[in-house]
Amino acid sequence: MSQTHYDWEDEIGRKIGLEGISIIGLMVGEHLHPPMINDRRIWENGENWRLGAEKCIKRLAKKAKIKAGWKILDIGCGVGGPSRLLANEYKCNVIGTNVIGTNFSWKQLRTAKRITIEAGLEDKVTYVMSNAELLPFTSSIFDVIWTFNMFYHIVNKKRAISEFNRVLKNDGILAFDDWVITEEISDGEHALLKHDWSSADWITDRKLFAMLGDNGFKIKWIEDYSRVGRVMMKRYFSDVFENYFRPKIISLDAKWGESIADHFKNAIERTIYFYEEGKMRYLQFIAKKK
């Protein structure tokens, strides 16, 4: 979502101590992505959505074979949830760039720094406000580029991938998590998706893979978690949201809570439909710099 979406008058974010991410933080804590885990125990209980989001991070980290001491660049770090997890559990040195398309969320960055200090990880995690299309780093210095559920916000995706290649060491790793569209989606549906999630643009899976190959990357592992959307989200999202999350949202923001909840629910239900119709995929993959 854009800076406009994240940096608004965030009553919910302030009350839950995660200013800058509003109801996303209410549902998945400091991790700004859905719990794409094929486990009903995660989806049927709103308390477990945070755990599911964390499991997604650990799943990708395991596939990337992340090692202690590696230098990681977390592109679009949000409030730093994945950055801190990688630093704490894998003993990595992480630089989180606060990047959302061409917009920057200073509220997210402020929240990330505060939580990092409270966690005693300021010697392992630092934050830089920058643009994914023009990274302020010298070439060939990172072991891993980590981009988690944010690539869809980037405007010039080709330029960003070129920058990822530039700052990675030889044989460096791109650890990628995001939802992408397919060529089955119509122009009107694409426009609705951009409106729902304040995205600059969405890329098709085919264009993304071609872009990676043209910019020096070779995919080593890939998994499509769209089935989670088609099955688990379809079965459990609506009931859990209405019974568990909507009352919390309204209690935290009496003025805008109802409309915020309506907008979010409609957006998620639209993505579930896109998963069902083969118009959207949710991918995790590991690519290596050739």
Summary of the structure (lengths in Angstrom):
residues: 290
radius of gyration: 17.9
end to end distance: 31.5
largest distance: 52.7
contacts: 1009
relative contact order: 0.15
helix: 50%
strand: 20%
